[in-house]
Amino acid sequence: MAVQQNPLHVVVVGAGLGGLAAAIATRQAGHNVTICEQAPALGEVGAGIQIPPNSARILERFGILEEIKSLSVLPNAFIIRSYKGQELNRQPMLPYCENAYGAPYLHIHRADFHKVLVKCAESHGIKIVLNAHVNSVDFSAPSVTLATGETITCDLVIAADGLKSKCRELYLGHADPPHNTGDLAYRILVKASDMKKDPELAKLTEVPMINYWMGPGAHAVCYLLKGGELYNIVLICPDNLPEGVALQDADLQELRDIFATWDTRLQKLLELVQQTFKWKLQNSEEMDSWVHPEGRFVLLGDACHATLPYLAQGAAQAVEDGAVLGGLLGKVTAKDKDNLRPLLDSYERLRKARTTAVVKGSTALQNVFHMADGEAQQERDRVLLEDKPMEGFPNRWRDPVFQKFLFAYDGFKEAEREWDSVLRRQYE
């Protein structure tokens, strides 16, 4: 960890994956960090999460990649199938990602990922305040005032409070609820031991893979977790939740009916499901800026660029945000606290175009994955089977241009380049 003789005091609002990454990167840069988390206890809900190389290399800089790997499954390949079961295309992942990008592709339970980040933050001396509901932000001081009436004054506020960000609404000066995308997700975990009782399903547990099934109006994503003990299933379907309802118990028969004509393996998997929920998939509209004009407040992660999960990059982009911001903050001290605006503008410029491309790329996959039966679907499948990867290839993870764009990114190197080429002369 860097030693700052004159450190900033930074408040991070939100102890999710992005907030923790920002806090750790900022603390490793030598600054004092307080995290305000509204929940009464630390933890994550959900099931599996994918950690691509662009995120994994940041975790290595944090010193936690080996621990993360010990809790993860490394998939051998990324397989795209038609909804009837035919394999259409395959992208090798192991050892391809480490050979090509110097970092692995991992699958981990979200709660395990979060727990390791929390432990890392606490080991660095980051203060985490629970039950800390932020009611207001003074953008000039800057400071945050909690529901308890306590005010925490600092040098910089990083708002990482997620899709339903209170800080974003305070910054904008009006309500800004999440926007519906037309889809919902079922998130399911089944025991691999139950799958092994069926010879057809047992094969899905033998070699770790990312399995995608694409069908009319829906798609499925499946992979192993917890050392191969659990099978993570994410099903994306048209949203039929009532307006204003974001989470609801799932009707298992309704779920099975949606996939009644799909690959028999998927149908058998759904017969193993005993209970699940369905989540409305929402995102946010692109913002003009993430930086308050006063230069003492900035947004990060889902609070400013929430995305659909179709590229499995949402958390990774938040972690990247944290690395870039922490990397830049490592170049300044408290003597610069009244001149942080150029640095925050650089952070936004470095991150905004990239996150916009990821958000748009994810949204575009809705059309690729959910094609109705017909000529367009047949042409998509023909291109995938022909397997001549080029820019715009339907398997975006096999598109040589887009794959490099996603996986080769190094947030800390981007911050170094920006400092050397743009910011150094403004601060030294």
Backbone torsions as a table, in degrees:
resi	resn	phi	psi	omega
1	MET	NA	135.8	178.8
2	ALA	-65.3	149.7	177.5
3	VAL	-107.6	118.3	178.5
4	GLN	-104.1	125.0	177.1
5	GLN	-71.3	-24.5	-175.5
6	ASN	-138.7	72.0	-171.5
7	PRO	-75.6	153.4	168.8
8	LEU	-76.1	158.5	166.9
9	HIS	-108.9	117.8	-175.9
10	VAL	-113.8	130.2	173.6
11	VAL	-102.7	126.2	174.5
12	VAL	-106.2	124.9	178.0
13	VAL	-96.3	110.3	179.6
14	GLY	113.0	125.0	-179.8
15	ALA	-109.6	37.8	170.9
16	GLY	-80.0	-168.8	-176.8
17	LEU	-62.6	-43.1	179.9
18	GLY	-68.6	-42.8	179.7
19	GLY	-63.1	-41.7	179.0
20	LEU	-66.1	-41.1	178.6
21	ALA	-62.3	-43.4	178.4
22	ALA	-63.4	-40.7	-179.4
23	ALA	-64.7	-44.5	-178.9
24	ILE	-65.8	-45.5	-179.8
25	ALA	-62.4	-39.0	-179.4
26	THR	-70.7	-38.2	177.6
27	ARG	-69.2	-39.9	177.1
28	GLN	-64.6	-23.7	175.7
29	ALA	-78.0	-5.7	174.2
30	GLY	104.2	5.6	-177.3
31	HIS	-97.6	160.9	177.0
32	ASN	-86.5	135.2	-173.4
33	VAL	-131.1	133.8	170.8
34	THR	-120.1	129.2	175.6
35	ILE	-103.4	129.3	173.9
36	CYS	-104.1	114.9	-177.9
37	GLU	-120.1	126.5	-174.4
38	GLN	-74.4	-22.6	-178.8
39	ALA	-68.8	152.3	179.2
40	PRO	-76.8	-17.1	178.9
41	ALA	-146.8	153.6	180.0
42	LEU	-83.3	140.4	178.4
43	GLY	165.1	167.5	179.9
44	GLU	-130.1	143.4	172.2
45	VAL	-99.8	179.8	179.8
46	GLY	102.8	-162.5	-176.4
47	ALA	-134.9	-115.7	-175.6
48	GLY	-78.6	156.2	174.0
49	ILE	-143.4	147.6	-179.4
50	GLN	-102.2	135.5	177.7
51	ILE	-114.1	101.4	-179.7
52	PRO	-79.6	170.0	-176.6
53	PRO	-56.8	-34.8	-178.9
54	ASN	-65.6	-24.5	174.1
55	SER	-90.5	-39.4	-177.0
56	ALA	-60.8	-37.5	-178.6
57	ARG	-67.6	-27.0	175.7
58	ILE	-71.9	-40.3	177.8
59	LEU	-63.0	-31.7	175.5
60	GLU	-64.6	-41.4	176.9
61	ARG	-63.8	-31.2	176.9
62	PHE	-73.8	-14.4	-178.9
63	GLY	83.2	19.9	-174.8
64	ILE	-122.3	4.6	-174.0
65	LEU	-63.2	-40.5	-178.4
66	GLU	-64.5	-38.7	177.3
67	GLU	-66.4	-40.9	176.9
68	ILE	-60.9	-44.7	-179.7
69	LYS	-61.5	-36.2	-178.8
70	SER	-65.9	-19.6	-179.8
71	LEU	-104.0	3.4	-171.2
72	SER	-113.0	166.7	168.9
73	VAL	-113.1	134.9	178.6
74	LEU	-101.3	112.9	-178.3
75	PRO	-72.3	142.1	179.4
76	ASN	-77.2	-33.3	-176.7
77	ALA	-159.7	163.1	177.5
78	PHE	-109.1	115.2	-174.6
79	ILE	-113.7	127.4	174.9
80	ILE	-107.4	129.4	-177.6
81	ARG	-123.4	157.0	167.8
82	SER	-75.3	162.8	-177.2
83	TYR	-66.7	-17.3	176.5
84	LYS	-83.5	-11.7	174.4
85	GLY	118.8	-14.9	-177.5
86	GLN	-66.6	131.4	173.6
87	GLU	-72.8	126.6	-177.5
88	LEU	-103.8	-32.6	-175.2
89	ASN	-163.0	154.3	-176.7
90	ARG	-143.9	133.3	173.4
91	GLN	-116.7	116.0	176.0
92	PRO	-60.4	143.4	-179.8
93	MET	-123.5	-28.1	-177.0
94	LEU	-130.1	121.6	3.2
95	PRO	-91.3	19.4	-172.5
96	TYR	-51.5	-49.1	-173.9
97	CYS	-62.1	-42.5	-180.0
98	GLU	-68.0	-37.5	179.6
99	ASN	-69.3	-41.9	-175.6
100	ALA	-84.1	-33.3	-170.9
101	TYR	-125.2	-1.9	176.3
102	GLY	72.1	16.1	-179.7
103	ALA	-154.0	150.3	-175.7
104	PRO	-84.4	168.5	168.7
105	TYR	-108.4	127.6	-170.6
106	LEU	-128.5	152.7	169.2
107	HIS	-119.0	132.4	-177.4
108	ILE	-147.9	153.9	172.6
109	HIS	-71.7	135.0	-176.2
110	ARG	-55.9	-38.5	-179.4
111	ALA	-64.6	-36.9	177.8
112	ASP	-67.1	-42.9	178.1
113	PHE	-59.2	-47.9	-178.4
114	HIS	-62.6	-41.9	-177.2
115	LYS	-62.4	-40.9	179.4
116	VAL	-66.3	-40.2	178.1
117	LEU	-64.7	-41.3	178.2
118	VAL	-61.6	-45.9	179.6
119	LYS	-60.4	-41.5	178.1
120	CYS	-62.7	-45.6	179.9
121	ALA	-59.9	-46.8	-178.1
122	GLU	-65.8	-35.3	179.8
123	SER	-68.1	-22.3	177.5
124	HIS	-89.1	0.8	178.8
125	GLY	82.9	19.1	176.5
126	ILE	-75.4	130.6	-179.8
127	LYS	-85.4	125.4	178.7
128	ILE	-114.0	116.9	-179.2
129	VAL	-101.9	118.5	179.9
130	LEU	-92.9	167.1	-175.5
131	ASN	55.4	32.2	-174.9
132	ALA	-104.9	80.3	177.9
133	HIS	-78.6	118.7	178.2
134	VAL	-80.9	116.4	179.1
135	ASN	-92.2	-33.1	-178.5
136	SER	-152.5	158.0	177.6
137	VAL	-127.3	129.2	170.3
138	ASP	-94.6	108.2	-173.2
139	PHE	-75.7	-14.4	-179.4
140	SER	-90.2	-39.8	-171.1
141	ALA	-56.3	-52.6	-15.0
142	PRO	-83.5	163.7	176.8
143	SER	-160.4	161.1	172.3
144	VAL	-121.0	140.0	176.5
145	THR	-112.2	127.6	-176.0
146	LEU	-88.7	166.7	179.2
147	ALA	-60.7	-25.0	178.5
148	THR	-73.9	-11.6	-175.7
149	GLY	97.8	-12.1	179.0
150	GLU	-68.8	137.6	176.0
151	THR	-113.1	129.6	177.9
152	ILE	-111.3	114.7	179.4
153	THR	-94.7	145.2	-175.8
154	CYS	-152.4	-168.0	176.7
155	ASP	-103.2	-22.5	-178.5
156	LEU	-154.8	137.4	173.3
157	VAL	-109.6	124.3	173.4
158	ILE	-107.4	115.0	-178.1
159	ALA	-93.2	109.9	-179.6
160	ALA	-127.3	47.0	-172.6
161	ASP	-99.7	27.3	164.4
162	GLY	80.0	-173.8	-175.4
163	LEU	-56.1	-41.2	-178.3
164	LYS	-94.9	44.0	-171.5
165	SER	-61.4	118.7	172.1
166	LYS	-68.7	-36.4	-179.4
167	CYS	-64.6	-37.3	177.7
168	ARG	-62.2	-42.1	-180.0
169	GLU	-66.3	-39.1	177.2
170	LEU	-64.6	-39.6	178.4
171	TYR	-65.0	-44.6	-179.0
172	LEU	-75.1	-26.2	-179.1
173	GLY	84.2	14.1	178.0
174	HIS	-158.4	166.0	178.2
175	ALA	-63.3	143.2	179.0
176	ASP	-146.2	71.0	-177.5
177	PRO	-68.1	159.6	177.6
178	PRO	-59.5	154.1	-179.0
179	HIS	-104.4	135.0	179.1
180	ASN	-71.9	145.1	-177.5
181	THR	-108.5	-6.8	-178.9
182	GLY	94.2	-5.8	179.6
183	ASP	-121.3	160.8	169.7
184	LEU	-132.9	166.7	-178.9
185	ALA	-127.2	135.7	164.5
186	TYR	-97.2	129.8	176.5
187	ARG	-117.3	122.6	-167.6
188	ILE	-134.2	143.2	169.3
189	LEU	-122.8	130.8	173.0
190	VAL	-124.5	155.3	-179.4
191	LYS	-78.2	131.3	176.8
192	ALA	-61.4	-30.8	179.3
193	SER	-62.3	-34.0	176.6
194	ASP	-71.4	-37.0	179.0
195	MET	-65.2	-34.6	-175.4
196	LYS	-69.4	-10.5	177.0
197	LYS	-76.0	-14.0	178.2
198	ASP	-114.2	121.8	-176.0
199	PRO	-56.7	-35.8	-178.8
200	GLU	-69.6	-42.3	179.3
201	LEU	-75.2	-30.8	-179.0
202	ALA	-57.7	-35.0	-179.4
203	LYS	-62.1	-29.4	179.7
204	LEU	-70.5	-16.6	-178.0
205	THR	-98.3	-8.7	-171.5
206	GLU	-75.3	-45.4	179.9
207	VAL	-124.9	122.7	-178.5
208	PRO	-59.9	126.4	177.9
209	MET	-139.6	158.1	164.9
210	ILE	-97.4	115.1	-179.0
211	ASN	-106.8	121.9	174.4
212	TYR	-112.3	133.3	168.7
213	TRP	-114.0	128.4	-179.6
214	MET	-111.4	131.4	-179.5
215	GLY	-148.0	175.0	-178.5
216	PRO	-58.4	114.7	174.4
217	GLY	75.3	2.6	-174.8
218	ALA	-157.2	164.4	169.3
219	HIS	-153.4	164.1	-178.7
220	ALA	-129.5	142.8	176.7
221	VAL	-128.6	128.0	-176.6
222	CYS	-137.6	140.1	175.3
223	TYR	-162.4	162.3	-178.0
224	LEU	-81.0	149.5	176.1
225	LEU	-135.4	171.3	170.5
226	LYS	52.2	53.7	177.7
227	GLY	64.5	22.5	-179.2
228	GLY	88.2	7.1	-178.2
229	GLU	-81.8	-26.4	-178.4
230	LEU	-122.4	151.1	175.3
231	TYR	-115.9	120.0	-178.0
232	ASN	-90.4	128.1	-178.3
233	ILE	-126.0	124.6	173.6
234	VAL	-119.8	123.6	-179.8
235	LEU	-116.0	125.1	179.9
236	ILE	-108.8	125.7	-175.2
237	CYS	-139.1	168.7	174.6
238	PRO	-59.8	140.8	-177.7
239	ASP	-73.4	119.0	174.1
240	ASN	-122.4	18.2	176.0
241	LEU	-74.2	147.1	178.4
242	PRO	-61.6	153.2	176.5
243	GLU	-58.1	132.7	179.3
244	GLY	87.4	-5.5	177.9
245	VAL	-106.8	119.4	-176.5
246	ALA	-101.5	-17.9	-176.8
247	LEU	-147.6	136.3	-177.2
248	GLN	-154.1	149.1	172.0
249	ASP	-56.4	142.2	-179.3
250	ALA	-94.0	142.1	170.8
251	ASP	-84.0	113.0	-173.7
252	LEU	-65.0	-33.8	179.0
253	GLN	-68.7	-39.6	175.6
254	GLU	-58.7	-44.4	179.5
255	LEU	-60.7	-47.6	-178.7
256	ARG	-65.8	-34.1	179.2
257	ASP	-65.0	-35.2	-179.7
258	ILE	-60.3	-36.0	-175.1
259	PHE	-108.3	22.8	-173.6
260	ALA	-65.8	-22.5	-179.1
261	THR	-105.5	8.7	-175.9
262	TRP	-87.7	179.5	176.7
263	ASP	-42.7	131.8	-177.9
264	THR	-59.9	-28.4	177.7
265	ARG	-63.2	-40.8	179.2
266	LEU	-68.1	-40.4	177.7
267	GLN	-61.6	-41.2	178.3
268	LYS	-65.4	-38.7	177.0
269	LEU	-58.8	-42.7	-177.2
270	LEU	-70.1	-23.2	175.0
271	GLU	-69.0	-21.3	179.5
272	LEU	-83.1	-11.5	-176.0
273	VAL	-77.5	129.7	-179.5
274	GLN	-104.9	-27.8	179.3
275	GLN	-162.7	142.5	173.1
276	THR	-159.7	177.3	178.5
277	PHE	-124.5	165.3	171.5
278	LYS	-123.7	136.6	-176.1
279	TRP	-111.5	131.0	172.6
280	LYS	-69.4	128.2	178.6
281	LEU	-87.2	120.8	-176.6
282	GLN	-130.6	156.5	172.0
283	ASN	-143.3	-170.7	-177.7
284	SER	-122.5	158.8	177.0
285	GLU	-79.6	148.8	-178.8
286	GLU	-62.2	138.1	-179.2
287	MET	-94.9	153.3	176.0
288	ASP	-66.6	-39.9	-179.7
289	SER	-152.0	153.2	176.1
290	TRP	-103.3	-4.9	-171.7
291	VAL	-111.0	128.1	176.0
292	HIS	-70.2	142.2	-178.8
293	PRO	-54.2	-27.8	179.5
294	GLU	-68.4	-19.6	177.1
295	GLY	77.7	23.8	-179.6
296	ARG	-128.6	12.9	-176.9
297	PHE	-147.9	136.7	180.0
298	VAL	-148.4	149.0	178.9
299	LEU	-98.7	157.6	-175.1
300	LEU	-151.4	147.8	172.7
301	GLY	66.5	-144.8	-176.8
302	ASP	-61.5	-18.3	177.8
303	ALA	-64.2	-21.7	-179.1
304	CYS	-131.2	-13.0	178.9
305	HIS	-149.0	51.8	177.3
306	ALA	-59.7	145.0	-174.6
307	THR	-139.1	162.0	170.6
308	LEU	-67.9	154.6	-175.0
309	PRO	-83.3	10.8	-167.8
310	TYR	-68.8	-22.9	175.7
311	LEU	-98.4	-2.0	-177.6
312	ALA	55.0	43.2	-175.5
313	GLN	-124.8	0.4	-174.8
314	GLY	-59.3	-54.4	179.5
315	ALA	-66.3	-37.8	-179.7
316	ALA	-61.0	-38.8	179.3
317	GLN	-67.4	-36.0	176.5
318	ALA	-66.3	-40.4	177.1
319	VAL	-64.1	-41.0	175.5
320	GLU	-59.6	-44.6	177.1
321	ASP	-52.2	-48.1	-178.3
322	GLY	-61.2	-40.9	-179.5
323	ALA	-65.5	-45.0	-179.2
324	VAL	-64.5	-46.5	-178.2
325	LEU	-65.3	-44.6	177.7
326	GLY	-63.6	-39.8	178.2
327	GLY	-61.5	-41.0	178.1
328	LEU	-69.9	-41.2	-179.3
329	LEU	-65.1	-22.4	177.5
330	GLY	-66.4	-11.3	-177.9
331	LYS	-95.5	-5.2	-175.7
332	VAL	-125.8	166.4	177.7
333	THR	-129.9	-176.7	-178.0
334	ALA	-62.5	-21.4	177.4
335	LYS	-65.3	-18.1	-179.4
336	ASP	-98.3	9.1	-171.1
337	LYS	-62.3	-24.8	178.3
338	ASP	-91.7	6.4	-177.7
339	ASN	-136.1	42.2	-179.3
340	LEU	-86.5	-12.5	-176.0
341	ARG	-56.9	-45.3	178.5
342	PRO	-59.5	-39.0	179.7
343	LEU	-66.2	-43.9	-179.8
344	LEU	-67.9	-35.1	175.8
345	ASP	-63.9	-38.5	177.4
346	SER	-64.8	-43.7	176.4
347	TYR	-55.7	-48.4	-179.4
348	GLU	-63.0	-42.9	-178.6
349	ARG	-64.2	-39.9	179.1
350	LEU	-67.1	-36.1	-170.9
351	ARG	-96.5	-30.9	-167.7
352	LYS	-67.2	-45.1	-178.9
353	ALA	-64.3	-39.7	-179.1
354	ARG	-67.3	-48.2	-177.8
355	THR	-65.9	-34.2	176.4
356	THR	-62.9	-41.8	178.6
357	ALA	-64.0	-37.5	178.7
358	VAL	-69.3	-43.5	178.8
359	VAL	-60.6	-47.5	-179.8
360	LYS	-66.6	-38.0	178.1
361	GLY	-64.9	-38.3	177.3
362	SER	-65.5	-46.3	-179.3
363	THR	-61.6	-38.5	-179.3
364	ALA	-64.2	-29.2	180.0
365	LEU	-68.7	-19.5	174.8
366	GLN	-55.1	-42.8	-179.3
367	ASN	-74.4	-35.2	179.7
368	VAL	-68.5	-46.3	-175.3
369	PHE	-74.5	-28.9	-167.9
370	HIS	-108.4	24.3	-177.7
371	MET	-61.4	136.4	174.6
372	ALA	-70.4	157.6	175.0
373	ASP	-57.7	140.7	-179.6
374	GLY	147.2	-168.1	-172.8
375	GLU	-64.3	-40.6	-178.2
376	ALA	-64.0	-41.9	178.1
377	GLN	-64.2	-41.5	179.5
378	GLN	-63.4	-39.0	178.9
379	GLU	-68.8	-41.6	175.9
380	ARG	-56.9	-46.5	-178.0
381	ASP	-66.3	-37.3	178.5
382	ARG	-62.1	-44.4	-180.0
383	VAL	-63.4	-41.0	179.1
384	LEU	-65.5	-42.8	-179.3
385	LEU	-68.2	-34.5	178.6
386	GLU	-65.0	-31.1	172.8
387	ASP	54.7	59.1	171.3
388	LYS	-118.4	80.6	-173.0
389	PRO	-59.5	133.8	178.7
390	MET	-152.0	171.9	178.2
391	GLU	-59.6	129.3	-177.3
392	GLY	91.9	4.2	179.3
393	PHE	-57.3	137.3	-175.5
394	PRO	-59.7	-32.8	172.0
395	ASN	-82.1	95.9	-171.6
396	ARG	-63.8	-25.9	178.9
397	TRP	-76.7	-11.2	178.4
398	ARG	-106.6	-11.9	173.8
399	ASP	-62.1	115.0	-172.5
400	PRO	-62.6	-30.2	179.7
401	VAL	-77.8	-48.5	-176.8
402	PHE	-70.8	-36.7	177.6
403	GLN	-59.3	-45.9	179.4
404	LYS	-64.8	-40.3	177.1
405	PHE	-56.7	-43.9	-178.9
406	LEU	-72.4	-53.2	-164.0
407	PHE	-88.5	-25.5	-174.5
408	ALA	-83.8	-10.1	-174.3
409	TYR	-63.8	135.1	177.7
410	ASP	-127.1	104.4	-174.8
411	GLY	-59.2	-40.1	-178.8
412	PHE	-69.1	-38.0	177.4
413	LYS	-67.4	-37.4	177.4
414	GLU	-60.6	-41.9	179.1
415	ALA	-64.0	-41.9	179.0
416	GLU	-61.8	-45.1	-179.6
417	ARG	-62.7	-42.3	-179.3
418	GLU	-64.3	-39.9	179.1
419	TRP	-63.0	-47.3	-176.8
420	ASP	-67.4	-37.2	-173.3
421	SER	-91.4	-25.0	-172.3
422	VAL	-126.4	-48.8	-165.7
423	LEU	-89.9	-27.8	-173.2
424	ARG	-53.7	-46.3	-176.9
425	ARG	-67.8	-17.5	179.4
426	GLN	-87.4	-15.8	-175.4
427	TYR	-118.3	-17.5	-176.6
428	GLU	-108.8	NA	NA
